[in-house]
Amino acid sequence: MSASGPMIELVSVSKTFGGTRVLSGIDLSIEAATTTVLLGPSGCGKSTLLRLILGLTKPDRGSVVFDGNEENRESANAIRRKTGYVIQDGGLFPHLTARENVALVARQIGWSARRVGTRLDELVGLTKFPADGLDRYPVELSGGQRQRVALMRALMLDPMVLLLDEPLGALDPMIRAELQSDLRGIFSRLSKTVVFVTHNLAEAATFGDRVVLLRSGRIVQQGPLKQLLEQPAEPFVSRFVTAQRGNFT
């Protein structure tokens, strides 16, 4: 993937919840058409960063700039239309079929049945989802299939940016490995701006053009994964890598 300039910028961003500082002075530039992995232990602020980018929460200090424009209350809905979002358990509506889950927002904004059907056909092929599964409910699908449905839903409106919050974390190892391979191919084919949250070093190696390692609400080091491995910025980086060596080759 080749970058064409920053798609998302966070400038001196801080966030506190209930008196606890979750993010502290974050400066981060995310280039267009690249995959940036937010890496770090639980509670380091990765998911909060994603929610700030999406406009689901606002920074206490600092600013979030999306495609050259600072986010505000008025721009939030427009930004969400340009952004696909996938969470760990898929977040599918249990009372809707896979087809209805994927098409929900497109129908709400007035897409025709023909346009929805054409886009669904494209996404089924892209994500390798079985077409005969579209009329099943989430409870009738495997974990991997539910995540493919969630990915189709996120891609339905052809967003500029794709945000994924530990999308493979709840899957068994074999399904996880299969989806890792498929997702890597999808990212490469679509050339979208992707921000991928994980605590897993192997996933960072699989997906990341750039890795941003966080600890306790601040960025410890960012750059190619090789740089983190070979030139750790501080002892925590080395400890984090060493702790995951058994899962990383």
N, C-alpha and C positions, 0 to 999 in steps of 0.2 A: 504494500500500500504506500502511496505517496501523499505527503501532506501538502495542503494548499494554504495553510495559515491556521491560526487559532480558531476553533469553533466555540470553545468554552473557556472562560477565564474566571478564576476566583481570586479576588484581590483582598488581602488582609482580612479574611473571613474568620469570625469567631462565633461560637454558638454555645449557649448554656441552657441546660434543662434542669429545673428544680434545684438550682444552686450548684449544679455540677458542670464544670467546663468540659464540653464534649469536643469542641474544636477550638484551636488557639492559633490565630494569626496565619491562616492557611493562604499561601500564594501558589496557584497551580494554573498552568496553561495546558489545555488539551487540544492537540492539533487535529484538524479535519482529516477524515479518511484514514485514521489510525486506530489501533486498539490500545487503550490505556488500562492497565490493571491496577486497581487499588488493593493493596496487599497488607495484611497485618493481623494481629490476634484479635479475638473477640473484644468488643468494647473500645476499639481504637478510633472510631469515628468514620469508618468506611461507608456504612449505610447512610449516615447523616449527610455525608457529602453528596451522595446520590440524590437524596431527598431535596437538598438545597438546589442542585442542578435542575431538578424537575419542577421546582417551585412549590413543593408540598410543605416546605417549611422555609422560613426566612432567617437570614443571618442577624445576629444581634449587632454585629459590626462588620464592616466591609461590604463588598458587592460581588454579585454574580453576573457575568456578561455572557450572553448567549447569542452567537452569530452577530457579534458587533453591537448588540443592544443590551443595556443593563436591565436585568429582570426587575419587574415591579408587579403590583397587584393587577394592573390593567393588561400586562403582557403575559400573565401566567397561563391563561387558556390557550393562547396562540402557541406558546412554547410547548405545552403538552401535546398539541396536535402535531408538532414536529418531532416528537420524542416517543419512542417505544420503550416500555418498561416491563421487565420480567423479574419476578421475585422467586424465592426458593421453592415454595410449594405450588407455584403457578398462579394462585389467586383466581382460579376459575369459578364462575357462578355455578353451584351444583345443580340448580334447577333448569339450566340451559344446556342444550347439546353442544358438542364441540363446534359444530357449524355456527350455532347461534352465539357462542362465546366469541368466536373469531370475528364475526360480522357485526357485532353489537354496535360499536361506535360508527362504523361506516353507514349502517342503516339510520342511526340517529341523526347523522348530518346530511341524509338525503341521497345516498348512493342508490342507483337503480339496482333491481334484482340482477340484471344482466351484468352490470359492472362488478357487483359483489361476487357473482359466480365466477367470472373470469379471473378475478384476483384470487379467489379461493383455490382455483385450479393451479395457478402459478405457485401459491404458497405450499400446497400439498406436494408438488414436485420438488420445491426447494428444500423443504424440511423432511422429506421422505416419510411423511405421515400417510398411513393407509387411508385411501379415499373412502372405504366402507366404514371407517371409524368416525366420520364426520357427524353421523346421526346418533352417536352414542353419548351418554352423559358422562361427566368426569369420573363418577364412581365405577363406571364400566371400562375405564381405560387404565393402562399400566402407568406407573410413575413417569417413565420416559415419554410415553405418549402424551400425558398431561403437559409435560414441559414443552413438547413440540407444538401443542395447541396454544400454550401461552406465548411461545415465540411467534407463531402465525398471527396471533392477535396483536402482538407488539408491532409486527411488520405490516399489518393490513393497510394502513394509510401511507405506506412508503415513507417512513420518517427519516429525517436527516440524521438523528442521533438515536442510538440504541443503548439503554442502560440495563444492566443485568446484575441483580443482587444475589450472589451465591446461588445461581440457578440450578447447579448440579449437586448441591450439598446434601440433599435428602435421598439421593439415588444410590442403589447398590453399585459396587465397583464395576461390574461388567457393563451395565447400562450407562454408567457415568463415562466410561472410556469410549463407548460408542458415540455418545452425544458430544463428547469433547471433539472427536474427530469430525463429526458432521458440522458442529458449530464453527470450527476453524475453517472449513471449506466455505460455509455460508458467509462468514466475515470477509474472506478473501474475495469471493465472487461479488458481493454487494458493495464493497469499498465504502462502507458507512463509518461515521465516527462512533466508536464503541467504547463504553466505560464498563468494565467488568470487575465486580467486587468478589474477592475470595480471601480465605486465610491459608490457602493451599499453594505451596511453592511450585508444585508440578503443574497446576493450572496456570500459574503466572508464566511458566516456561512455555506452555502450550499456546497461549493466546497473546501474550503481551509484546507489542512493539516497544512499549515503555512500561516500566513498573514503578509504582509509587508506594513506598513502604511507610506505613504510619504506626505511631505508638503514642498512646495517651493523648490523642487529639492534635498531634503535630506531625509534619512530614519529617521523617528521619533521613531518607535518601530517595532519589528518583533518577531514573535513567534506564538504559538497557539492563536486563537481568544479569548479564555477564559482568557488568560493572559492580553490581551489588555483591556478586559472588567473589570477585577477585579484588575489589577495592572497597571494602566496607567502610562507611563513613564514621561509624562508631561501634563500640563493642556489641550493642544490641543487635545490629545487623548480622554480625557473625553468630551470635547466639540463636537468632531466629532461624538462620540458614542451617546451622548444625542440628537444631531440634527437628528439622524436617528432612534431613538427609536420607532417612530410611524410605521416604515416599517420593524421592526425587532422584532421577538419573539423567 
